[in-house]
Amino acid sequence: MQTFKRFILYVLSIALVVTLVSAAFIIPWLHTPTDYHDQALREKLAGQIDTLIIGQSYAMDGVMPQKLDEALGTVTYNLSGSLMPVYGQTYMVKKELARNPIKHVIIEITPDTFTSDERAVYGNGDSYIFARLDSFSERLDYLTRCVQVSDWPNIYARILLLSLRSAAYGLLGQTETIDESLMGFNPQKAKDVSLSMEAAPGLHQAMSIFNAPLEANIREYEALIELCQQAGCEVTIIYTPVSHAKVWQLYDQDTFREWAQALADKYGVPLFDFNLLKDRYALFDDTCSYSDDNHLSREGAEIFSAVMADVLRRYRAGEDVSPLFYSSYREVIRDSVYWGR
């Protein structure tokens, strides 16, 4: 009996600590408008958004809604999120479909979309989704419907660390206030990711990008497409540009391209792989267009978003835009800036 009482006391003590910490740090953080918390902005825009961008960090860092809206006359919101699992993307899109006249959904596709396992990274992407939901009941719904129970403590720990970091910034007089004009876009600082003359030859097609995709991810991705099509939306799939150095190093890009194209064809939707742009070497520079090998910098995103908007405008007008693209990654490598370096 004494042991049982001690156990109950221990459990109650843990619950009390969790409650106090949550009240002191997590709850205030969840209601502070930062790049993790765009709930108030999306609520304010309800009924106005007609185009959604959805995906992980490639799209979040690479697509500027402003550029699309200037060219297409749309109202676009970038709903993408860092490490966001596909089931989480579906959850977020479903919410916006219910309160906006969505006509177009632009879905990111990358090898990571299908090869990454959210459960293997202990709820990392789920923690960002949890922070962006509107209420306790909605967060509980997401946890119970989408996330395995074993990841709940991981999500709590990540949320706690993020809230503590925010509190520390506050003590230092720094803020993380969201810039509403970006409409979900997350600008990144440029970094030189170019290969040196000495390194380039040895790295030529030395890495793999696409191992066997996970069946669960494929099912979830197809469910996302089906959700949008059933809602009457025009779906477009995009792959944002990675660095020239990344393309130079990967040997199985055409395997992924062909696989992704077959998936797009299955649902009768266009796939634009912007890594195959014929002008990619003129438009982007590895010294300033990227924040790392995979993600565009703010400068690169501005250029890319304008190009993507133009491609979408011409495609929607019935123009054949295929001449703007290489037919394979072999051709991209043939014209690489790294030959002879």
Secondary structure as UniProt FT lines:
FT   HELIX           2..21
FT   HELIX           22..26
FT   HELIX           27..30
FT   TURN            35..36
FT   HELIX           39..44
FT   TURN            45..48
FT   STRAND          51..54
FT   HELIX           57..62
FT   HELIX           65..72
FT   STRAND          76..78
FT   TURN            82..83
FT   HELIX           86..99
FT   STRAND          104..108
FT   HELIX           111..115
FT   HELIX           118..121
FT   TURN            122..123
FT   HELIX           124..132
FT   HELIX           136..146
FT   HELIX           149..151
FT   HELIX           152..171
FT   TURN            172..173
FT   HELIX           180..182
FT   TURN            183..184
FT   TURN            197..199
FT   HELIX           200..203
FT   TURN            204..205
FT   HELIX           215..230
FT   TURN            231..232
FT   STRAND          234..239
FT   HELIX           244..249
FT   HELIX           253..267
FT   STRAND          271..273
FT   HELIX           274..276
FT   TURN            278..279
FT   HELIX           280..283
FT   TURN            286..288
FT   HELIX           298..316
FT   TURN            317..318
FT   HELIX           322..324
FT   HELIX           329..334
FT   TURN            337..340
//
